[in-house]
Amino acid sequence: MAIVIVDDTPINLTLIQALVRKLTPAGTEIHAFVSPVEGLQWCGENEPDLIIVDYMMPDINGIEFIETIRRRHPADAVPILMVTAAHEKEVRYQSLSAGANDFLTKPIDRHEFDPRVRTMLALRDSHKRMRSWNDDLRDAVIHKTAEIVARERETVTRLARAAEYRDPETGAHIVRMAHYSELIARHMGLDAEYCERLLSAAPMHDVGKVGTPDHILLKPGRLTDEEMVIMRRHATIGHDILSGSSSPMIQMAAEIALNHHEKFDGSGYPAGLAGEAIPLCGRIVAVADVFDALTSSRPYKLAWELERAVSFLKDGRGSHFDPVCVDAFLERWPAVLTIRERYQDQE
């Protein structure tokens, strides 16, 4: 415990200190100030457990002292005991209004002083215990929330891997495009929570391919119009698999699965959405997914040169892609190359 006593009369200060020492255990810190300004300065740099303050003081009176303290420490945190003359009823009322928890009259009666100080210290101790309990509870909630998020990410990763087994695209593709997506979102100034959620949700963009027949999904040549209709259903299949979850991350994954093949000019699928009618996460992932698909080797195609892929993004700016997303991606080009180098396809 740290107790602050403020009184401009030295003899009163000595008396109150002696009374407090008899009430408190060894190790209690008692900080006595003749100057209220010095007392305020100490309280501004530390958190006392009890303040005993006189009313009539130079420079700053007790009411002003209490008002200043209450701007720093709420009434339920640091108890304040005001000491006034017996005839100063109006001052007592003002002190309570200013934030004092209780008051004593002069001359101080030990039989009145002791129980009031004990009560205030007991309340302060209860408050500190409650605050400690709240901190422990908050830490436990944070820990449990982290566990839930980790389980969600594991679920997403396993579903993405399930889709990967049926798709000629590699696991490195979903990692790269997820990091590209996060990179775009961060450069666009989106909040950290959104960016982290996007990083976790983006790998699920093609999970609907688990419902695409092998003879279409694995066909080495160009798809017919009829086969393309079936292939495009993977967007709605992915959405059906992921929708209805209470998890914000899975909800975003469902949005991405449904919308990452929409085009900014409205010529995409499955709904032909245009512009900002396409959810932002879908617009971001469209840039990341197409760039990585173009620059990656597949059994049925060679990887494009980076310059050619960049030209494709620039040419599709405003038609295929959201211009803001393209610009954000290209403005972080060194980081794009770092991601590409870090997450390479396995031979």
Order of alpha helices (4+ residues) and beta strands (2+ residues): beta-alpha-beta-alpha-beta-alpha-beta-alpha-beta-alpha-alpha-alpha-alpha-alpha-alpha-alpha-alpha-alpha-alpha-alpha
